[in-house]
Amino acid sequence: MIFSQYPATRMRRNRSDEFSRRLTRETTLTRNDLVYPIFLIDSENGEEEIRSMPGIKRHGLNSLIKTAKACVHKNIPAIALFPRINDKDKHLDARSAYDDNALIPRALRLLKKEVPELGIVVDVALDPYTPHGQDGLLSESGKILNDETISILCKQALSYAYAGADVIAPSDMMDGRIGAIRKALESHGFYDTKILSYAAKYASNLYAPFRDAVGSVQIGKSIDKKTYQMDPSNLQEALHEAALDIAEGADMIMVKPAMLYCDVIRVLKDTLAKPTFAYQVSGEFAMIKSACNLNGLNERDWILESLLCIKRAGADAIFSYFALDAAEWLS
Ligand code: PBG
């Protein structure tokens, strides 16, 4: 790069007019970049507020369809489903995770009938289905059982694929699950079912409101997932994780959380050149909401800047609880 000197070069020249700012803009955020996560409850007409996520609800099936139609109307390409399972359906062997008549498969069949054009991403992990809220099965001594968990995840993924899922998104961080799920899908003829791997998922404090939303951990209580989710200190390990998931058959990779982990997004995107998604998680939602509530700040500007910057870091798409609002503002 050759830098000429002031006043030949005035960086402010291109910034001085709206038209030149538009022409020289390097990153644009559009509605094509958004995925809207939706929480579900097992109910026809019900809806519940979520204490830790003001403005976000748990939806019964009718409300789900209404929200899904709103997403299509706002040109959001896809939604992601997260269930709040009834406590009686939580078991140590997580068997409700692959029950074809459980909430998620029923929701999938309904969505595919009512809004076939909307992409549906489903989370594959056991935490909503176990009484302890861990993403895996536990041994007698309380250890997470990697391979036993994978065999449940494969059944869960197949159950969702049969019900019409477009994208299987394993968020559990067990070793080897992408390869096993890919093999299961291929051997059952699901050649076009995509796998979005939560490849670099950090053991973050920012998931607390989500855990309240799906009822996996009570608000105020903590849960230790450090034996499978990544240490926030590590960047090279993220590259290794993501490369393995790609080799095992992931079509897209995810970094999670997003805002505090933009460096990870950039490195994965530049190094692996795969579709790279980011999850602006529940704690990031809460941070922005609280800041704006406390200070009367302009939520719209904060939200759009947060999403734009995640995109600038290299994300191709962003899971965000702000997706519906953002899509409205971007239309
Ligand atoms: C569970 C899962 C979590 C999130 C998505 N899938 C929480 C966790 O790992 O405990 C977090 C999403 C959010 O915070 O918005 N497999």
Boltz pocket constraint, residues with backbone or C-beta under 6 A from the ligand:
constraints:
  - pocket:
      binder: B
      contacts: [[A, 123], [A, 124], [A, 125], [A, 126], [A, 127], [A, 133], [A, 135], [A, 171], [A, 172], [A, 206], [A, 207], [A, 208], [A, 209], [A, 210], [A, 211], [A, 280], [A, 281], [A, 282], [A, 283]]
      max_distance: 6.0
